[in-house]
Amino acid sequence: TWDSTGAHTTHHFEGVMRAAVVPSNSTKDSDMLDAHAEAYATGGSVRVTVDRAKDPDVGIVAFDWQVAYLGSSIPRDELEPALLMLALPHHVDALVADSSIGFLDIIRYRGGLKGVCRAVLGSSWRLAEPLTKIGFTAPRPLKEQKHVDAIKKQVKSDVMRPAGETDSDAAWIAYDDWFGNAYWNGKEAARLASLALVAQEVGDDASFQSAINQMRSILELWLEARNGDPLVYDATYGGLVTEKGLYDHDADFGNGYYNDHHFHYGYLLHAAAVAVKNDAGFAAKHRRALFALLYDVASPGSGHSLDSVDVDARAFPRARHKDFYAGHSWASGIFFMGQGKAQESSSEAANAYYGAYLLALSLGDVALADWCRTLLAMEVRAARYYYHMPVGGKVYPARFADHNRVVGVLGALSTGAQTWFGPSPIYAHGIQILPVTPATEDLLKPPSFIAEDLAFLDAVLEHDAAVDDSWSSLVVCERAVLDPERAWKEMMALQTVDGGASKASLLYWIATRPPASAETKALLEKARVASAGLGET
């Protein structure tokens, strides 16, 4: 029996008991819950497929729920009742409406930190994720000669080593006491890789080769375990960890406890992809290490491997950081977190799957590339829902969204606008943009939100002491989405840029944006007027 204090039984009970909060006073809600009370999920599996014959640029993420049934005194038809589950907002947007599922508008629940959930009937969900078509370079060419000339000049400056050094001297970073970890080494390798691609785009062969040589001098030390803190395989959790991290969980940003692996290795993967793209011999020499690095963060977990590769994807957990239900990843590894798992940078998470996709593409593994593209698409969709906070958004309350616009750290049980390294809005916004790559284009959408975000930043950063050229360079890149002409002038005036980028690569990003239109100008003006007074409390 039930009363206001709970459930009571006079006999020993063993089995499954279900309870639900009726979200409204409507009898329709309670009747619907009763009608489907007998069916409950006991588990599930996730399948990711890309039907290249039907549509090579759509990934299908299928949730197949395992269903069990209760005995019940509730009258029902002879057929077993359909499973009733709750879908998060990003699920609803991507769910394929077919005969296997049904949407119920009458039952809605607040889904914790992720907005209002919608009731869905059916034991098999299929989510369609449009996959990026962006590869190594921007999806549109450089058009203006003044941009080409300025970028070519900047490339020569950015690739230059200090006086008396050669390209191979770039490898010093692999042995440095502070910078000699996968994160800083990865950022520097990826910076040089992007610089090489830009040099190639503007036809500077000498700078291209210098950037490639410098990048390889760092990357090969990691792939051959000759750096100061080599990667080793951890058989307990199935992953690549640094030697220091294996014995000290606080070393290397918690690498031995799998903290931020996708952030760190994503940069290395991007650099490796550029190396393989431009040198088949590099791939042949390092093939085993390259697959191991990719599998650490993006293993398909199904024994996927090529005959010539002595690395089994099953030696690594499937997509280690990805939460397939939430859509985004968690960064905190096996560390205990009082408020549950957390992730700071949605953009660095996306960069991990972008780097993995490019590497798989360069290695000629189309199926693996499609898997990684799907992981990337899921991360981007989740970022737009749960990290970006547009005006009038339905996930976060206005009192939080209107004074922040982006999430700083997303947690399982708490979400805040601050970052691990400070409260300034520019930190939260910058950490959700970097690194700027061609794939950033997919993340910085839709234009209406970008306009709102820029208006917010213009209002709150004017007197913020934390603002410097490095962080500002990221906001300038965001501005280029809607106003590339202004962004170009602002970037040209900066003396330094984000440490994981070169000024040449950021100028290239700006120069390959679509030109401003009457529509984008109207969006910026509308957002500027609407944002007046926000962010001041």
KOLGU-782526 format. One line per field, with one value per residue (C-alpha): residue number from 1; chain; residue in one letter; x, y, z. Coordinates in steps of 0.001 Angstrom, whole numbers, always signed. Layout:
N
i <- (NUM  ...)
ch <- (A  ...)
aa <- (A  ...)
xx <- (X  ...)
yy <- (Y  ...)
zz <- (Z  ...)
END
This chain:
537
i <- (1  2  3  4  5  6  7  8  9  10  11  12  13  14  15  16  17  18  19  20  21  22  23  24  25  26  27  28  29  30  31  32  33  34  35  36  37  38  39  40  41  42  43  44  45  46  47  48  49  50  51  52  53  54  55  56  57  58  59  60  61  62  63  64  65  66  67  68  69  70  71  72  73  74  75  76  77  78  79  80  81  82  83  84  85  86  87  88  89  90  91  92  93  94  95  96  97  98  99  100  101  102  103  104  105  106  107  108  109  110  111  112  113  114  115  116  117  118  119  120  121  122  123  124  125  126  127  128  129  130  131  132  133  134  135  136  137  138  139  140  141  142  143  144  145  146  147  148  149  150  151  152  153  154  155  156  157  158  159  160  161  162  163  164  165  166  167  168  169  170  171  172  173  174  175  176  177  178  179  180  181  182  183  184  185  186  187  188  189  190  191  192  193  194  195  196  197  198  199  200  201  202  203  204  205  206  207  208  209  210  211  212  213  214  215  216  217  218  219  220  221  222  223  224  225  226  227  228  229  230  231  232  233  234  235  236  237  238  239  240  241  242  243  244  245  246  247  248  249  250  251  252  253  254  255  256  257  258  259  260  261  262  263  264  265  266  267  268  269  270  271  272  273  274  275  276  277  278  279  280  281  282  283  284  285  286  287  288  289  290  291  292  293  294  295  296  297  298  299  300  301  302  303  304  305  306  307  308  309  310  311  312  313  314  315  316  317  318  319  320  321  322  323  324  325  326  327  328  329  330  331  332  333  334  335  336  337  338  339  340  341  342  343  344  345  346  347  348  349  350  351  352  353  354  355  356  357  358  359  360  361  362  363  364  365  366  367  368  369  370  371  372  373  374  375  376  377  378  379  380  381  382  383  384  385  386  387  388  389  390  391  392  393  394  395  396  397  398  399  400  401  402  403  404  405  406  407  408  409  410  411  412  413  414  415  416  417  418  419  420  421  422  423  424  425  426  427  428  429  430  431  432  433  434  435  436  437  438  439  440  441  442  443  444  445  446  447  448  449  450  451  452  453  454  455  456  457  458  459  460  461  462  463  464  465  466  467  468  469  470  471  472  473  474  475  476  477  478  479  480  481  482  483  484  485  486  487  488  489  490  491  492  493  494  495  496  497  498  499  500  501  502  503  504  505  506  507  508  509  510  511  512  513  514  515  516  517  518  519  520  521  522  523  524  525  526  527  528  529  530  531  532  533  534  535  536  537)
ch <- (A  A  A  A  A  A  A  A  A  A  A  A  A  A  A  A  A  A  A  A  A  A  A  A  A  A  A  A  A  A  A  A  A  A  A  A  A  A  A  A  A  A  A  A  A  A  A  A  A  A  A  A  A  A  A  A  A  A  A  A  A  A  A  A  A  A  A  A  A  A  A  A  A  A  A  A  A  A  A  A  A  A  A  A  A  A  A  A  A  A  A  A  A  A  A  A  A  A  A  A  A  A  A  A  A  A  A  A  A  A  A  A  A  A  A  A  A  A  A  A  A  A  A  A  A  A  A  A  A  A  A  A  A  A  A  A  A  A  A  A  A  A  A  A  A  A  A  A  A  A  A  A  A  A  A  A  A  A  A  A  A  A  A  A  A  A  A  A  A  A  A  A  A  A  A  A  A  A  A  A  A  A  A  A  A  A  A  A  A  A  A  A  A  A  A  A  A  A  A  A  A  A  A  A  A  A  A  A  A  A  A  A  A  A  A  A  A  A  A  A  A  A  A  A  A  A  A  A  A  A  A  A  A  A  A  A  A  A  A  A  A  A  A  A  A  A  A  A  A  A  A  A  A  A  A  A  A  A  A  A  A  A  A  A  A  A  A  A  A  A  A  A  A  A  A  A  A  A  A  A  A  A  A  A  A  A  A  A  A  A  A  A  A  A  A  A  A  A  A  A  A  A  A  A  A  A  A  A  A  A  A  A  A  A  A  A  A  A  A  A  A  A  A  A  A  A  A  A  A  A  A  A  A  A  A  A  A  A  A  A  A  A  A  A  A  A  A  A  A  A  A  A  A  A  A  A  A  A  A  A  A  A  A  A  A  A  A  A  A  A  A  A  A  A  A  A  A  A  A  A  A  A  A  A  A  A  A  A  A  A  A  A  A  A  A  A  A  A  A  A  A  A  A  A  A  A  A  A  A  A  A  A  A  A  A  A  A  A  A  A  A  A  A  A  A  A  A  A  A  A  A  A  A  A  A  A  A  A  A  A  A  A  A  A  A  A  A  A  A  A  A  A  A  A  A  A  A  A  A  A  A  A  A  A  A  A  A  A  A  A  A  A  A  A  A  A  A  A  A  A  A  A  A  A  A  A  A  A  A  A  A  A  A  A  A  A  A  A  A  A  A  A  A  A  A  A  A  A  A  A  A  A  A  A  A  A  A  A  A  A  A  A  A  A  A  A  A  A  A  A  A  A  A  A  A  A  A)
aa <- (T  W  D  S  T  G  A  H  T  T  H  H  F  E  G  V  M  R  A  A  V  V  P  S  N  S  T  K  D  S  D  M  L  D  A  H  A  E  A  Y  A  T  G  G  S  V  R  V  T  V  D  R  A  K  D  P  D  V  G  I  V  A  F  D  W  Q  V  A  Y  L  G  S  S  I  P  R  D  E  L  E  P  A  L  L  M  L  A  L  P  H  H  V  D  A  L  V  A  D  S  S  I  G  F  L  D  I  I  R  Y  R  G  G  L  K  G  V  C  R  A  V  L  G  S  S  W  R  L  A  E  P  L  T  K  I  G  F  T  A  P  R  P  L  K  E  Q  K  H  V  D  A  I  K  K  Q  V  K  S  D  V  M  R  P  A  G  E  T  D  S  D  A  A  W  I  A  Y  D  D  W  F  G  N  A  Y  W  N  G  K  E  A  A  R  L  A  S  L  A  L  V  A  Q  E  V  G  D  D  A  S  F  Q  S  A  I  N  Q  M  R  S  I  L  E  L  W  L  E  A  R  N  G  D  P  L  V  Y  D  A  T  Y  G  G  L  V  T  E  K  G  L  Y  D  H  D  A  D  F  G  N  G  Y  Y  N  D  H  H  F  H  Y  G  Y  L  L  H  A  A  A  V  A  V  K  N  D  A  G  F  A  A  K  H  R  R  A  L  F  A  L  L  Y  D  V  A  S  P  G  S  G  H  S  L  D  S  V  D  V  D  A  R  A  F  P  R  A  R  H  K  D  F  Y  A  G  H  S  W  A  S  G  I  F  F  M  G  Q  G  K  A  Q  E  S  S  S  E  A  A  N  A  Y  Y  G  A  Y  L  L  A  L  S  L  G  D  V  A  L  A  D  W  C  R  T  L  L  A  M  E  V  R  A  A  R  Y  Y  Y  H  M  P  V  G  G  K  V  Y  P  A  R  F  A  D  H  N  R  V  V  G  V  L  G  A  L  S  T  G  A  Q  T  W  F  G  P  S  P  I  Y  A  H  G  I  Q  I  L  P  V  T  P  A  T  E  D  L  L  K  P  P  S  F  I  A  E  D  L  A  F  L  D  A  V  L  E  H  D  A  A  V  D  D  S  W  S  S  L  V  V  C  E  R  A  V  L  D  P  E  R  A  W  K  E  M  M  A  L  Q  T  V  D  G  G  A  S  K  A  S  L  L  Y  W  I  A  T  R  P  P  A  S  A  E  T  K  A  L  L  E  K  A  R  V  A  S  A  G  L  G  E  T)
xx <- (+0  +1036  +500  +2111  +5147  +5923  +5245  +4434  +4171  +3272  +5188  +8703  +9052  +11549  +11336  +10821  +8704  +8010  +7030  +6516  +5847  +2842  +4070  +660  -2811  -4075  -5600  -4282  -728  -1494  -3535  -706  +1860  -391  -865  +2876  +3915  +4517  +7291  +10662  +14197  +16834  +19689  +20513  +23078  +24250  +24898  +26488  +26096  +26683  +24971  +27361  +25210  +22147  +23716  +27445  +27066  +24495  +25374  +22626  +22995  +20604  +19619  +18232  +16618  +16291  +12743  +11236  +7620  +5891  +2827  +121  -3518  -3899  -6283  -4664  -4941  -3453  -439  +2541  +2643  +5257  +8298  +7936  +11230  +12275  +14236  +16483  +16056  +18913  +17427  +14081  +15787  +17614  +15127  +13981  +10192  +9129  +6853  +9205  +8646  +5909  +6088  +3823  +3160  +1152  +4030  +6977  +9534  +12301  +15413  +17697  +20253  +19348  +15973  +12534  +12379  +9753  +8089  +8857  +7249  +9328  +12256  +14443  +15503  +17291  +19010  +20205  +23390  +24463  +28204  +30756  +32039  +34923  +38350  +41824  +41107  +38266  +35311  +35867  +39091  +41027  +39733  +41274  +44908  +45468  +44555  +46876  +49762  +49234  +48894  +51976  +53981  +52652  +53429  +57108  +57165  +55260  +57401  +60716  +62908  +65031  +68434  +70878  +68204  +67167  +63752  +64692  +65238  +61455  +61683  +62940  +59359  +59177  +61760  +60746  +59798  +56602  +55673  +56843  +53391  +50925  +48807  +51436  +53316  +50082  +49098  +52479  +52441  +48909  +49878  +52681  +50434  +47832  +50585  +51891  +48441  +48094  +51579  +50501  +47338  +49280  +51982  +54912  +56714  +59715  +57585  +55393  +58379  +59830  +56528  +56215  +59778  +59273  +55964  +57431  +60378  +57891  +55409  +57911  +59317  +55849  +55114  +58481  +58409  +61607  +60202  +60850  +57534  +56607  +53206  +52750  +49817  +47777  +46214  +43925  +41748  +42916  +44589  +47710  +48947  +52143  +54781  +54684  +50898  +50925  +52680  +51320  +47660  +48281  +51019  +50364  +46921  +45767  +46701  +47237  +43633  +42414  +41583  +41328  +42769  +40582  +41605  +45315  +45465  +43144  +45938  +48417  +45904  +45390  +49128  +49551  +46836  +48685  +51931  +50315  +48485  +51774  +54022  +52928  +56230  +55327  +52166  +54005  +56654  +54287  +51069  +50761  +51367  +48990  +46112  +46797  +46671  +43418  +41835  +42583  +39910  +37849  +37920  +34860  +35307  +34344  +37663  +38010  +41542  +43293  +45204  +48485  +47913  +48776  +46412  +42959  +40311  +38984  +42141  +40553  +37065  +34597  +34862  +36340  +34992  +31716  +28360  +26139  +22925  +24046  +25667  +28756  +31835  +33021  +36610  +37299  +38378  +38295  +38705  +35988  +33933  +31538  +29050  +29558  +31616  +32391  +33758  +35051  +35873  +33252  +35433  +38517  +36298  +35045  +38644  +39528  +37000  +37933  +41583  +40649  +38474  +41279  +43789  +41466  +40840  +44576  +45167  +42562  +40083  +36750  +34601  +36693  +36562  +32752  +32633  +34780  +32694  +29618  +31273  +32147  +28584  +27183  +29627  +28769  +25013  +25320  +27533  +24906  +22237  +24084  +27024  +25531  +22726  +20763  +18233  +14967  +16647  +14707  +17524  +18781  +16839  +17136  +18706  +21710  +21759  +21393  +24327  +26735  +25707  +28002  +28656  +32137  +32127  +29290  +28823  +26497  +24887  +26015  +26752  +28574  +29927  +33382  +36287  +38969  +41310  +39169  +35758  +36180  +33635  +36451  +37841  +34521  +33932  +37482  +37591  +34445  +36084  +39689  +41352  +40272  +40342  +38273  +35851  +35167  +32737  +30321  +30516  +29971  +26345  +23628  +24323  +21582  +23379  +26766  +25276  +23863  +27135  +29218  +26861  +27131  +30946  +31196  +29133  +30903  +34563  +35219  +36706  +37716  +41362  +41609  +41295  +44576  +45570  +45742  +42161  +40917  +42135  +39491  +36672  +37925  +37585  +34025  +33321  +34550  +31497  +29314  +31740  +34944  +36060  +36119  +37630  +40473  +41404  +41251  +43399  +46000  +46338  +46986  +50562  +49958  +47297  +46080  +48986  +47558  +47334  +49474  +48427  +48638  +46151  +43696  +43988  +43293  +40184  +38914  +39702  +37750  +34515  +31526  +31274  +28943  +25407  +22461  +21023  +24128  +24387  +20753  +21378  +24310  +22332  +19311  +21502  +23371  +20153  +18728  +21893  +22000  +22190  +22766  +25805  +26130  +24918)
yy <- (+0  +3610  +6653  +10059  +8518  +5908  +2243  -351  -4136  -6741  -9467  -9975  -8271  -9168  -7794  -4525  -1647  +1367  +4850  +8021  +11649  +12821  +16045  +17737  +17508  +16048  +12586  +12084  +12051  +9570  +7361  +7294  +6430  +3628  +2293  +1855  +1062  -2624  -2087  -975  -848  -3130  -2019  -1056  -891  +1782  +1226  +3758  +3272  +5274  +3987  +5351  +4088  +5932  +9049  +9136  +12304  +11144  +9048  +7017  +6572  +3816  +3174  -351  -699  -4088  -4357  -6385  -6502  -6460  -8410  -5885  -5568  -2586  -3500  -3462  -4952  -8334  -6708  -5890  -2155  -59  +1141  +4732  +6608  +10235  +11954  +14939  +18082  +17200  +13725  +15151  +17330  +14342  +11468  +9889  +9761  +6365  +3473  +2284  +5287  +7654  +11091  +11993  +15686  +15189  +14049  +16378  +16420  +18812  +16729  +17988  +20329  +19517  +21093  +19598  +15929  +14584  +11194  +8749  +5361  +2591  +330  +1465  +5063  +6233  +9611  +11135  +13196  +15276  +14666  +17335  +17662  +19844  +18299  +19684  +23150  +25643  +24769  +27922  +29269  +32431  +34984  +38384  +38872  +41241  +38400  +35986  +38461  +39277  +35616  +34642  +37329  +36173  +32519  +33356  +35102  +32359  +29507  +31171  +29580  +31722  +32741  +29847  +27112  +24562  +22974  +19966  +22234  +22503  +19183  +20913  +21119  +17324  +17417  +20578  +20143  +22200  +21989  +18416  +16816  +15659  +18812  +21469  +19262  +18494  +22155  +23075  +20178  +21084  +24766  +23804  +21387  +24101  +26510  +23990  +23667  +27452  +27724  +25127  +27091  +30302  +28497  +28972  +25656  +26564  +27547  +24484  +22161  +23963  +23717  +20021  +19321  +21107  +19358  +15937  +16523  +16757  +14147  +11386  +11589  +10754  +8044  +6393  +6871  +8927  +12012  +12854  +11399  +8584  +7020  +3476  +1064  +636  -2818  -2073  +493  -107  +3113  +5093  +7088  +8984  +7235  +9973  +9827  +6089  +6561  +9978  +10722  +14464  +14513  +15723  +17165  +13820  +11860  +8614  +8840  +9495  +13129  +15171  +12469  +13582  +17220  +16360  +13608  +15460  +17925  +15107  +13342  +16471  +16896  +13214  +13453  +16285  +14316  +11219  +13249  +14613  +11570  +7980  +6844  +8474  +6384  +3167  +3829  +4778  +2977  +933  +3909  +6086  +3623  +3159  +6918  +7211  +4230  +5679  +8348  +7114  +3319  +1794  -1079  -3763  -5313  -2842  -2942  -3391  -6609  -4730  -3127  -5056  -2994  -4244  -1626  -3898  -3165  +237  +1110  +2270  +6053  +6421  +9853  +9867  +9768  +8520  +9465  +12995  +13450  +15185  +13770  +13808  +14860  +13895  +10287  +8092  +10940  +11192  +14351  +15512  +16800  +13953  +13899  +17177  +18665  +22158  +22639  +21461  +22721  +20740  +17666  +18289  +18799  +15311  +13679  +16032  +15022  +11345  +11708  +13384  +10736  +7869  +9588  +9978  +6326  +5249  +3794  +5174  +3254  +4521  +8047  +7878  +6620  +9555  +12005  +10749  +11248  +14773  +15502  +14336  +16555  +19601  +19108  +18665  +21760  +23894  +22641  +22409  +24835  +27623  +29643  +31674  +34327  +32585  +29172  +26337  +24496  +26996  +29637  +33176  +34465  +32225  +32307  +36045  +36854  +34323  +33111  +30067  +27416  +27340  +23836  +21394  +18847  +15943  +17623  +21249  +23726  +27023  +29892  +29884  +27844  +25970  +28924  +31959  +33693  +36101  +35641  +35685  +32466  +30651  +31871  +31267  +27731  +26936  +28139  +26938  +25539  +27374  +24926  +24562  +22402  +25339  +26481  +23707  +24676  +28435  +28265  +29386  +33010  +34301  +32867  +34170  +37659  +37422  +36128  +38848  +41542  +40112  +40026  +43566  +44716  +42850  +42740  +46436  +46851  +43252  +43063  +39442  +40429  +40130  +39546  +35779  +35366  +38195  +36380  +33708  +36239  +37904  +34548  +34255  +37754  +36704  +34456  +37548  +40425  +39145  +42603  +43962  +40724  +40929  +44442  +43385  +40287  +42263  +44600  +41814  +41121  +37600  +34936  +31772  +29439  +26584  +28672  +30846  +34302  +33104  +30277  +32638  +35142  +32255  +31366  +34938  +35296  +32141  +33224  +34234  +38018  +39990  +40395  +42630  +39741  +39266  +43024  +43085  +40167  +41994  +45205  +43411  +41520  +44673  +46466  +43450  +42926  +46442  +46149  +42401  +40911  +43820  +42012)
zz <- (+0  -565  +1592  +2012  +3715  +1036  +261  +2919  +2772  +5385  +3566  +2266  -1106  -3769  -7266  -9104  -7893  -10076  -8977  -10970  -10199  -12175  -13792  -13816  -12341  -15585  -15421  -18963  -17599  -14827  -17160  -19681  -17013  -15746  -19259  -19728  -16163  -16845  -19417  -18062  -19411  -17897  -20123  -23636  -26387  -28787  -32484  -34815  -38554  -41700  -44823  -47416  -50281  -48994  -47461  -46624  -44571  -42001  -38983  -37302  -33553  -32458  -28842  -28465  -25052  -23355  -21992  -19173  -17983  -14613  -13595  -12824  -11892  -14201  -17036  -20441  -23915  -24733  -26371  -24199  -23460  -25244  -23313  -22144  -21757  -21476  -24232  -23599  -25729  -28085  -28606  -29674  -32251  -33784  -33345  -36576  -36469  -37807  -36882  -34107  -31810  -30792  -29170  -26258  -25801  -22614  -20387  -19835  -17044  -16117  -16887  -14150  -15695  -19278  -19757  -20261  -21235  -23588  -23279  -26086  -26704  -28237  -27466  -30345  -30924  -34051  -33978  -37245  -36998  -40026  -40409  -41131  -44672  -43533  -43894  -43310  -44700  -44776  -47023  -49095  -50617  -49971  -52449  -51782  -52727  -49807  -47468  -49237  -49083  -45388  -44417  -46403  -44590  -41223  -42020  -42489  -39122  -37287  -38583  -37787  -35108  -32735  -34068  -34184  -33966  -36569  -37129  -35005  -32002  -31683  -29846  -26678  -25448  -25087  -22286  -20458  -16785  -17150  -20836  -21410  -21172  -23788  -23514  -24170  -26616  -28407  -28646  -30087  -32553  -33652  -33972  -36328  -38241  -38849  -39810  -42343  -43925  -44181  -45717  -48245  -49026  -49776  -51732  -49357  -49796  -47634  -44653  -45167  -44974  -41961  -40062  -40956  -39827  -36499  -35904  -36682  -34366  -31486  -32635  -33349  -29839  -28492  -31024  -30372  -26560  -26654  -24957  -21325  -20157  -22571  -23083  -21768  -21955  -18782  -18839  -15864  -17610  -21155  -22173  -22934  -19955  -19306  -17281  -14639  -14555  -13987  -10649  -9646  -10324  -10018  -12661  -16210  -15405  -14012  -17127  -15195  -13985  -17547  -16936  -20162  -22425  -25315  -24824  -24830  -27420  -29790  -30545  -31152  -33411  -35482  -35912  -36749  -39392  -41128  -40975  -42492  -45150  -46420  -45999  -46549  -45065  -41749  -41618  -42406  -39783  -36954  -37903  -34718  -32413  -34420  -34095  -30378  -29816  -31756  -29994  -26572  -27081  -30045  -30137  -31834  -29372  -31841  -32752  -35609  -36963  -40254  -40914  -40967  -37570  -34451  -32308  -31371  -30678  -27903  -25913  -25269  -23984  -26574  -27048  -23564  -22666  -24599  -22821  -25618  -23833  -22894  -26297  -24934  -23261  -19661  -19023  -15420  -15948  -12859  -10374  -7718  -8194  -5511  -8089  -10533  -13701  -15429  -18607  -19160  -22855  -25324  -28172  -27136  -26861  -30393  -31504  -30232  -32541  -35379  -35015  -34839  -37948  -39916  -38868  -39799  -43129  -43757  -42868  -45408  -42928  -44131  -41621  -38710  -40104  -40241  -36642  -35539  -37576  -35756  -32363  -33489  -34621  -31278  -29383  -31474  -31083  -27309  -27051  -28741  -26328  -23019  -23291  -25392  -23813  -26376  -25463  -24673  -24484  -22872  -21061  -18456  -16531  -17879  -14661  -15381  -19182  -19656  -17394  -18872  -22363  -22187  -19573  -18062  -16594  -17253  -14480  -13888  -10867  -11169  -13898  -13568  -15633  -14067  -15365  -13456  -13867  -13219  -13148  -16075  -18877  -21418  -19928  -20203  -23736  -24896  -23515  -25515  -28760  -28722  -30700  -33826  -36754  -39916  -37875  -35526  -38196  -37196  -33524  -33838  -34935  -35345  -36364  -34039  -30993  -32145  -32439  -28915  -27531  -29170  -27911  -24407  -24550  -25903  -22934  -20129  -21193  -21668  -18192  -17471  -16372  -17490  -21142  -23030  -26634  -26248  -25019  -27218  -30331  -29721  -29415  -32596  -34383  -33138  -34409  -37852  -38213  -38665  -39290  -40909  -42025  -38474  -37188  -39725  -38545  -34887  -35477  -37409  -34404  -31870  -30806  -29478  -29977  -28272  -27493  -29528  -32678  -34898  -35990  -39594  -38993  -37267  -40113  -42484  -40472  -40703  -44403  -45261  -43555  -45698  -46105  -43867  -45175  -44385  -42392  -40217  -39624  -38531  -36152  -34563  -34100  -32680  -30207  -29196  -28315  -26477  -24422  -22989  -19224  -19132  -17401  -14950  -11823)
END
